[in-house]
């Protein structure tokens, strides 16, 4: 077992603690850093799992990236893709839906693509979710001038 962030071997207790809290193998040092981000930004556990899965698959995601108006769970800046993990679909009101639509419009005006992925997809279908996000990134690379 190795830390997904630094590659340092971790023991069973470190592994178990990290898996219970964030669902990702992390050493105690990196778990503390992620705990701080998770608590300050209210980052969903599934966003952390997707972030590390995307890293493992060769993408360069950023966690809790500020887009100029709000923090997005995951950003892939080279193709101007912002990913939010939705955890409140069953509780969404029309007002929240309109606010989400307005945020998406503002992002498009600034050249960014926003996608919202339900947490349930990451929780139960992580590999499929990663595959589709990689497909979206590949599509954006074809249609956008990649930022260096």
PyMOL commands that set and color helices and strands:
alter all, ss='L'
color gray80, all
select helices_A, chain A and resi 12-21+28-41+45-56+77-79+89-91+94-109+119-124+126-143
alter helices_A, ss='H'
color red, helices_A
select strands_A, chain A and resi 62-66+71-76+81-86+113-118
alter strands_A, ss='S'
color yellow, strands_A
deselect
rebuild
show_as cartoon
